[in-house]
Structures are given as structure tokens and as C-alpha cells.
Amino acid sequence: MATDFILIKGNPVDGFEFVGPFPSNEDAMEHGDSVKTDWWVAELEEPAK
């Protein structure tokens, strides 16, 4: 399975928003550059079986 990434925006006080998936870390980071709040990129993982 190809690896997908999401952008996590926000903070614990105001809440989080999850955007994606993106096909690459770079694509998620590029989208994050347009966000005016704190953000992180996270790799999506398949659930444990």
C-alpha cells in the first residue's frame, strides 16, 4: 500500500482539524505553508490486524 499523509491543524485548546490525505509528505507540507495556525504532517498507518 502506498503511504499517505495528512495535515493536522490547530491546537489542544481550540481543537484540531485533519486535512488530506496527500500522496506525499511534501504535498502535505506545501498545503501547510498556506495555513495560518500551527500544523503538523502525520503519516497514515493501516489499523493493526
mmJSON file of the N, C-alpha and C atoms, coordinates in Angstrom:
{"data_MODEL":{"atom_site":{
"group_PDB":["ATOM","ATOM","ATOM","ATOM","ATOM","ATOM","ATOM","ATOM","ATOM","ATOM","ATOM","ATOM","ATOM","ATOM","ATOM","ATOM","ATOM","ATOM","ATOM","ATOM","ATOM","ATOM","ATOM","ATOM","ATOM","ATOM","ATOM","ATOM","ATOM","ATOM","ATOM","ATOM","ATOM","ATOM","ATOM","ATOM","ATOM","ATOM","ATOM","ATOM","ATOM","ATOM","ATOM","ATOM","ATOM","ATOM","ATOM","ATOM","ATOM","ATOM","ATOM","ATOM","ATOM","ATOM","ATOM","ATOM","ATOM","ATOM","ATOM","ATOM","ATOM","ATOM","ATOM","ATOM","ATOM","ATOM","ATOM","ATOM","ATOM","ATOM","ATOM","ATOM","ATOM","ATOM","ATOM","ATOM","ATOM","ATOM","ATOM","ATOM","ATOM","ATOM","ATOM","ATOM","ATOM","ATOM","ATOM","ATOM","ATOM","ATOM","ATOM","ATOM","ATOM","ATOM","ATOM","ATOM","ATOM","ATOM","ATOM","ATOM","ATOM","ATOM","ATOM","ATOM","ATOM","ATOM","ATOM","ATOM","ATOM","ATOM","ATOM","ATOM","ATOM","ATOM","ATOM","ATOM","ATOM","ATOM","ATOM","ATOM","ATOM","ATOM","ATOM","ATOM","ATOM","ATOM","ATOM","ATOM","ATOM","ATOM","ATOM","ATOM","ATOM","ATOM","ATOM","ATOM","ATOM","ATOM","ATOM","ATOM","ATOM","ATOM","ATOM","ATOM","ATOM","ATOM","ATOM"],
"id":[1,2,3,4,5,6,7,8,9,10,11,12,13,14,15,16,17,18,19,20,21,22,23,24,25,26,27,28,29,30,31,32,33,34,35,36,37,38,39,40,41,42,43,44,45,46,47,48,49,50,51,52,53,54,55,56,57,58,59,60,61,62,63,64,65,66,67,68,69,70,71,72,73,74,75,76,77,78,79,80,81,82,83,84,85,86,87,88,89,90,91,92,93,94,95,96,97,98,99,100,101,102,103,104,105,106,107,108,109,110,111,112,113,114,115,116,117,118,119,120,121,122,123,124,125,126,127,128,129,130,131,132,133,134,135,136,137,138,139,140,141,142,143,144,145,146,147],
"type_symbol":["N","C","C","N","C","C","N","C","C","N","C","C","N","C","C","N","C","C","N","C","C","N","C","C","N","C","C","N","C","C","N","C","C","N","C","C","N","C","C","N","C","C","N","C","C","N","C","C","N","C","C","N","C","C","N","C","C","N","C","C","N","C","C","N","C","C","N","C","C","N","C","C","N","C","C","N","C","C","N","C","C","N","C","C","N","C","C","N","C","C","N","C","C","N","C","C","N","C","C","N","C","C","N","C","C","N","C","C","N","C","C","N","C","C","N","C","C","N","C","C","N","C","C","N","C","C","N","C","C","N","C","C","N","C","C","N","C","C","N","C","C","N","C","C","N","C","C"],
"label_atom_id":["N","CA","C","N","CA","C","N","CA","C","N","CA","C","N","CA","C","N","CA","C","N","CA","C","N","CA","C","N","CA","C","N","CA","C","N","CA","C","N","CA","C","N","CA","C","N","CA","C","N","CA","C","N","CA","C","N","CA","C","N","CA","C","N","CA","C","N","CA","C","N","CA","C","N","CA","C","N","CA","C","N","CA","C","N","CA","C","N","CA","C","N","CA","C","N","CA","C","N","CA","C","N","CA","C","N","CA","C","N","CA","C","N","CA","C","N","CA","C","N","CA","C","N","CA","C","N","CA","C","N","CA","C","N","CA","C","N","CA","C","N","CA","C","N","CA","C","N","CA","C","N","CA","C","N","CA","C","N","CA","C","N","CA","C","N","CA","C","N","CA","C"],
"label_alt_id":[null,null,null,null,null,null,null,null,null,null,null,null,null,null,null,null,null,null,null,null,null,null,null,null,null,null,null,null,null,null,null,null,null,null,null,null,null,null,null,null,null,null,null,null,null,null,null,null,null,null,null,null,null,null,null,null,null,null,null,null,null,null,null,null,null,null,null,null,null,null,null,null,null,null,null,null,null,null,null,null,null,null,null,null,null,null,null,null,null,null,null,null,null,null,null,null,null,null,null,null,null,null,null,null,null,null,null,null,null,null,null,null,null,null,null,null,null,null,null,null,null,null,null,null,null,null,null,null,null,null,null,null,null,null,null,null,null,null,null,null,null,null,null,null,null,null,null],
"label_comp_id":["MET","MET","MET","ALA","ALA","ALA","THR","THR","THR","ASP","ASP","ASP","PHE","PHE","PHE","ILE","ILE","ILE","LEU","LEU","LEU","ILE","ILE","ILE","LYS","LYS","LYS","GLY","GLY","GLY","ASN","ASN","ASN","PRO","PRO","PRO","VAL","VAL","VAL","ASP","ASP","ASP","GLY","GLY","GLY","PHE","PHE","PHE","GLU","GLU","GLU","PHE","PHE","PHE","VAL","VAL","VAL","GLY","GLY","GLY","PRO","PRO","PRO","PHE","PHE","PHE","PRO","PRO","PRO","SER","SER","SER","ASN","ASN","ASN","GLU","GLU","GLU","ASP","ASP","ASP","ALA","ALA","ALA","MET","MET","MET","GLU","GLU","GLU","HIS","HIS","HIS","GLY","GLY","GLY","ASP","ASP","ASP","SER","SER","SER","VAL","VAL","VAL","LYS","LYS","LYS","THR","THR","THR","ASP","ASP","ASP","TRP","TRP","TRP","TRP","TRP","TRP","VAL","VAL","VAL","ALA","ALA","ALA","GLU","GLU","GLU","LEU","LEU","LEU","GLU","GLU","GLU","GLU","GLU","GLU","PRO","PRO","PRO","ALA","ALA","ALA","LYS","LYS","LYS"],
"label_asym_id":["A","A","A","A","A","A","A","A","A","A","A","A","A","A","A","A","A","A","A","A","A","A","A","A","A","A","A","A","A","A","A","A","A","A","A","A","A","A","A","A","A","A","A","A","A","A","A","A","A","A","A","A","A","A","A","A","A","A","A","A","A","A","A","A","A","A","A","A","A","A","A","A","A","A","A","A","A","A","A","A","A","A","A","A","A","A","A","A","A","A","A","A","A","A","A","A","A","A","A","A","A","A","A","A","A","A","A","A","A","A","A","A","A","A","A","A","A","A","A","A","A","A","A","A","A","A","A","A","A","A","A","A","A","A","A","A","A","A","A","A","A","A","A","A","A","A","A"],
"label_entity_id":["1","1","1","1","1","1","1","1","1","1","1","1","1","1","1","1","1","1","1","1","1","1","1","1","1","1","1","1","1","1","1","1","1","1","1","1","1","1","1","1","1","1","1","1","1","1","1","1","1","1","1","1","1","1","1","1","1","1","1","1","1","1","1","1","1","1","1","1","1","1","1","1","1","1","1","1","1","1","1","1","1","1","1","1","1","1","1","1","1","1","1","1","1","1","1","1","1","1","1","1","1","1","1","1","1","1","1","1","1","1","1","1","1","1","1","1","1","1","1","1","1","1","1","1","1","1","1","1","1","1","1","1","1","1","1","1","1","1","1","1","1","1","1","1","1","1","1"],
"label_seq_id":[1,1,1,2,2,2,3,3,3,4,4,4,5,5,5,6,6,6,7,7,7,8,8,8,9,9,9,10,10,10,11,11,11,12,12,12,13,13,13,14,14,14,15,15,15,16,16,16,17,17,17,18,18,18,19,19,19,20,20,20,21,21,21,22,22,22,23,23,23,24,24,24,25,25,25,26,26,26,27,27,27,28,28,28,29,29,29,30,30,30,31,31,31,32,32,32,33,33,33,34,34,34,35,35,35,36,36,36,37,37,37,38,38,38,39,39,39,40,40,40,41,41,41,42,42,42,43,43,43,44,44,44,45,45,45,46,46,46,47,47,47,48,48,48,49,49,49],
"pdbx_PDB_ins_code":[null,null,null,null,null,null,null,null,null,null,null,null,null,null,null,null,null,null,null,null,null,null,null,null,null,null,null,null,null,null,null,null,null,null,null,null,null,null,null,null,null,null,null,null,null,null,null,null,null,null,null,null,null,null,null,null,null,null,null,null,null,null,null,null,null,null,null,null,null,null,null,null,null,null,null,null,null,null,null,null,null,null,null,null,null,null,null,null,null,null,null,null,null,null,null,null,null,null,null,null,null,null,null,null,null,null,null,null,null,null,null,null,null,null,null,null,null,null,null,null,null,null,null,null,null,null,null,null,null,null,null,null,null,null,null,null,null,null,null,null,null,null,null,null,null,null,null],
"Cartn_x":[0.845,0.0,0.882,0.502,1.238,1.02,2.017,1.918,1.212,0.225,-0.482,-0.176,-0.344,-0.065,-1.261,-1.4,-2.436,-1.787,-2.485,-2.072,-2.955,-2.338,-3.071,-2.914,-4.044,-4.027,-4.652,-4.16,-4.801,-3.986,-4.71,-4.06,-5.066,-4.598,-5.499,-6.612,-6.396,-7.406,-8.53,-8.156,-9.148,-9.634,-8.934,-9.311,-8.392,-8.5,-7.687,-8.568,-7.982,-8.639,-7.669,-8.197,-7.368,-7.704,-6.692,-6.879,-6.082,-6.686,-5.967,-6.887,-6.32,-4.904,-4.173,-2.874,-1.964,-1.064,-0.662,0.16,1.613,2.055,3.438,3.544,4.59,4.892,5.066,5.722,5.964,4.663,3.709,2.41,1.68,1.721,1.075,1.759,3.085,3.819,3.539,3.42,3.106,1.745,0.776,-0.544,-0.439,0.372,0.546,1.12,1.923,2.512,1.462,0.252,-0.819,-1.706,-1.437,-2.249,-1.716,-2.612,-2.198,-2.198,-2.194,-2.157,-1.08,-0.875,0.092,-0.358,0.599,0.258,1.401,1.04,1.994,1.572,2.53,2.244,2.382,1.436,1.485,1.273,1.969,1.824,0.646,-0.218,-1.342,-0.842,-1.358,-0.979,-2.233,-2.078,-3.187,-3.461,-4.724,-5.03,-4.346,-4.007,-3.411,-4.448,-3.988,-4.923,-5.004],
"Cartn_y":[-1.189,0.0,1.242,2.221,3.482,4.238,4.988,5.762,7.076,7.41,8.685,9.516,10.811,11.743,12.653,13.16,14.14,15.362,16.465,17.692,17.863,18.05,18.289,19.765,20.478,21.913,22.17,23.185,23.613,23.35,23.274,23.071,22.442,21.945,21.255,22.139,23.429,24.321,24.611,24.98,25.349,24.164,23.062,21.868,21.627,20.425,20.009,19.79,19.977,19.688,18.83,17.791,16.868,17.038,17.282,17.542,16.515,15.956,15.002,13.873,12.844,12.504,13.157,13.233,13.727,12.573,12.528,11.41,11.451,12.611,12.694,13.689,13.538,14.454,15.876,15.98,17.293,17.99,17.233,17.816,18.333,17.563,17.99,19.243,19.27,20.435,21.671,21.494,22.618,23.206,22.34,22.827,23.534,23.012,23.608,25.006,25.284,26.617,27.705,27.33,28.318,28.445,27.657,27.647,28.683,29.417,30.499,30.088,28.804,28.303,27.23,26.699,25.612,24.405,23.669,22.484,21.482,20.217,19.112,18.182,17.433,16.393,15.05,14.156,12.82,11.786,10.668,9.548,8.692,8.345,7.463,6.02,5.281,3.882,3.025,1.817,0.881,0.397,0.12,-0.391,-1.742,-2.008,-3.302,-4.394,-5.536,-6.651,-7.555],
"Cartn_z":[0.0,0.0,0.0,-0.779,-0.818,0.486,0.898,2.124,1.841,2.666,2.571,3.81,3.683,4.765,4.969,6.201,6.492,7.135,7.058,7.714,8.941,10.102,11.344,11.673,11.752,12.031,13.389,14.092,15.317,16.563,17.7,18.996,19.953,21.109,22.038,22.612,22.708,23.289,22.294,21.068,20.06,19.231,19.316,18.564,17.378,16.849,15.707,14.496,13.324,12.056,11.257,10.622,9.851,8.377,7.562,6.135,5.346,4.329,3.496,3.072,2.563,2.514,1.351,1.518,0.486,0.066,-1.204,-1.674,-1.181,-0.703,-0.236,0.917,1.69,2.781,2.236,1.104,0.505,0.119,-0.424,-0.783,0.453,1.54,2.777,3.331,3.294,3.793,2.941,1.645,0.762,1.116,1.38,1.8,3.152,4.052,5.371,5.318,4.303,4.181,4.007,3.57,3.387,4.622,5.658,6.874,7.854,8.498,9.39,10.864,11.149,12.516,12.615,13.806,13.958,13.149,12.599,11.822,11.865,11.639,11.582,10.467,9.96,8.976,9.682,9.444,10.018,8.918,9.068,8.143,8.584,7.647,7.956,8.012,8.975,9.127,9.02,8.501,8.483,9.905,10.217,11.549,11.773,13.032,13.376,13.169,12.728,12.473,13.659],
"occupancy":[1.0,1.0,1.0,1.0,1.0,1.0,1.0,1.0,1.0,1.0,1.0,1.0,1.0,1.0,1.0,1.0,1.0,1.0,1.0,1.0,1.0,1.0,1.0,1.0,1.0,1.0,1.0,1.0,1.0,1.0,1.0,1.0,1.0,1.0,1.0,1.0,1.0,1.0,1.0,1.0,1.0,1.0,1.0,1.0,1.0,1.0,1.0,1.0,1.0,1.0,1.0,1.0,1.0,1.0,1.0,1.0,1.0,1.0,1.0,1.0,1.0,1.0,1.0,1.0,1.0,1.0,1.0,1.0,1.0,1.0,1.0,1.0,1.0,1.0,1.0,1.0,1.0,1.0,1.0,1.0,1.0,1.0,1.0,1.0,1.0,1.0,1.0,1.0,1.0,1.0,1.0,1.0,1.0,1.0,1.0,1.0,1.0,1.0,1.0,1.0,1.0,1.0,1.0,1.0,1.0,1.0,1.0,1.0,1.0,1.0,1.0,1.0,1.0,1.0,1.0,1.0,1.0,1.0,1.0,1.0,1.0,1.0,1.0,1.0,1.0,1.0,1.0,1.0,1.0,1.0,1.0,1.0,1.0,1.0,1.0,1.0,1.0,1.0,1.0,1.0,1.0,1.0,1.0,1.0,1.0,1.0,1.0],
"B_iso_or_equiv":[0.0,0.0,0.0,0.0,0.0,0.0,0.0,0.0,0.0,0.0,0.0,0.0,0.0,0.0,0.0,0.0,0.0,0.0,0.0,0.0,0.0,0.0,0.0,0.0,0.0,0.0,0.0,0.0,0.0,0.0,0.0,0.0,0.0,0.0,0.0,0.0,0.0,0.0,0.0,0.0,0.0,0.0,0.0,0.0,0.0,0.0,0.0,0.0,0.0,0.0,0.0,0.0,0.0,0.0,0.0,0.0,0.0,0.0,0.0,0.0,0.0,0.0,0.0,0.0,0.0,0.0,0.0,0.0,0.0,0.0,0.0,0.0,0.0,0.0,0.0,0.0,0.0,0.0,0.0,0.0,0.0,0.0,0.0,0.0,0.0,0.0,0.0,0.0,0.0,0.0,0.0,0.0,0.0,0.0,0.0,0.0,0.0,0.0,0.0,0.0,0.0,0.0,0.0,0.0,0.0,0.0,0.0,0.0,0.0,0.0,0.0,0.0,0.0,0.0,0.0,0.0,0.0,0.0,0.0,0.0,0.0,0.0,0.0,0.0,0.0,0.0,0.0,0.0,0.0,0.0,0.0,0.0,0.0,0.0,0.0,0.0,0.0,0.0,0.0,0.0,0.0,0.0,0.0,0.0,0.0,0.0,0.0],
"pdbx_formal_charge":[null,null,null,null,null,null,null,null,null,null,null,null,null,null,null,null,null,null,null,null,null,null,null,null,null,null,null,null,null,null,null,null,null,null,null,null,null,null,null,null,null,null,null,null,null,null,null,null,null,null,null,null,null,null,null,null,null,null,null,null,null,null,null,null,null,null,null,null,null,null,null,null,null,null,null,null,null,null,null,null,null,null,null,null,null,null,null,null,null,null,null,null,null,null,null,null,null,null,null,null,null,null,null,null,null,null,null,null,null,null,null,null,null,null,null,null,null,null,null,null,null,null,null,null,null,null,null,null,null,null,null,null,null,null,null,null,null,null,null,null,null,null,null,null,null,null,null],
"auth_seq_id":[1,1,1,2,2,2,3,3,3,4,4,4,5,5,5,6,6,6,7,7,7,8,8,8,9,9,9,10,10,10,11,11,11,12,12,12,13,13,13,14,14,14,15,15,15,16,16,16,17,17,17,18,18,18,19,19,19,20,20,20,21,21,21,22,22,22,23,23,23,24,24,24,25,25,25,26,26,26,27,27,27,28,28,28,29,29,29,30,30,30,31,31,31,32,32,32,33,33,33,34,34,34,35,35,35,36,36,36,37,37,37,38,38,38,39,39,39,40,40,40,41,41,41,42,42,42,43,43,43,44,44,44,45,45,45,46,46,46,47,47,47,48,48,48,49,49,49],
"auth_comp_id":["MET","MET","MET","ALA","ALA","ALA","THR","THR","THR","ASP","ASP","ASP","PHE","PHE","PHE","ILE","ILE","ILE","LEU","LEU","LEU","ILE","ILE","ILE","LYS","LYS","LYS","GLY","GLY","GLY","ASN","ASN","ASN","PRO","PRO","PRO","VAL","VAL","VAL","ASP","ASP","ASP","GLY","GLY","GLY","PHE","PHE","PHE","GLU","GLU","GLU","PHE","PHE","PHE","VAL","VAL","VAL","GLY","GLY","GLY","PRO","PRO","PRO","PHE","PHE","PHE","PRO","PRO","PRO","SER","SER","SER","ASN","ASN","ASN","GLU","GLU","GLU","ASP","ASP","ASP","ALA","ALA","ALA","MET","MET","MET","GLU","GLU","GLU","HIS","HIS","HIS","GLY","GLY","GLY","ASP","ASP","ASP","SER","SER","SER","VAL","VAL","VAL","LYS","LYS","LYS","THR","THR","THR","ASP","ASP","ASP","TRP","TRP","TRP","TRP","TRP","TRP","VAL","VAL","VAL","ALA","ALA","ALA","GLU","GLU","GLU","LEU","LEU","LEU","GLU","GLU","GLU","GLU","GLU","GLU","PRO","PRO","PRO","ALA","ALA","ALA","LYS","LYS","LYS"],
"auth_asym_id":["A","A","A","A","A","A","A","A","A","A","A","A","A","A","A","A","A","A","A","A","A","A","A","A","A","A","A","A","A","A","A","A","A","A","A","A","A","A","A","A","A","A","A","A","A","A","A","A","A","A","A","A","A","A","A","A","A","A","A","A","A","A","A","A","A","A","A","A","A","A","A","A","A","A","A","A","A","A","A","A","A","A","A","A","A","A","A","A","A","A","A","A","A","A","A","A","A","A","A","A","A","A","A","A","A","A","A","A","A","A","A","A","A","A","A","A","A","A","A","A","A","A","A","A","A","A","A","A","A","A","A","A","A","A","A","A","A","A","A","A","A","A","A","A","A","A","A"],
"auth_atom_id":["N","CA","C","N","CA","C","N","CA","C","N","CA","C","N","CA","C","N","CA","C","N","CA","C","N","CA","C","N","CA","C","N","CA","C","N","CA","C","N","CA","C","N","CA","C","N","CA","C","N","CA","C","N","CA","C","N","CA","C","N","CA","C","N","CA","C","N","CA","C","N","CA","C","N","CA","C","N","CA","C","N","CA","C","N","CA","C","N","CA","C","N","CA","C","N","CA","C","N","CA","C","N","CA","C","N","CA","C","N","CA","C","N","CA","C","N","CA","C","N","CA","C","N","CA","C","N","CA","C","N","CA","C","N","CA","C","N","CA","C","N","CA","C","N","CA","C","N","CA","C","N","CA","C","N","CA","C","N","CA","C","N","CA","C","N","CA","C","N","CA","C"],
"pdbx_PDB_model_num":[1,1,1,1,1,1,1,1,1,1,1,1,1,1,1,1,1,1,1,1,1,1,1,1,1,1,1,1,1,1,1,1,1,1,1,1,1,1,1,1,1,1,1,1,1,1,1,1,1,1,1,1,1,1,1,1,1,1,1,1,1,1,1,1,1,1,1,1,1,1,1,1,1,1,1,1,1,1,1,1,1,1,1,1,1,1,1,1,1,1,1,1,1,1,1,1,1,1,1,1,1,1,1,1,1,1,1,1,1,1,1,1,1,1,1,1,1,1,1,1,1,1,1,1,1,1,1,1,1,1,1,1,1,1,1,1,1,1,1,1,1,1,1,1,1,1,1]
}}}
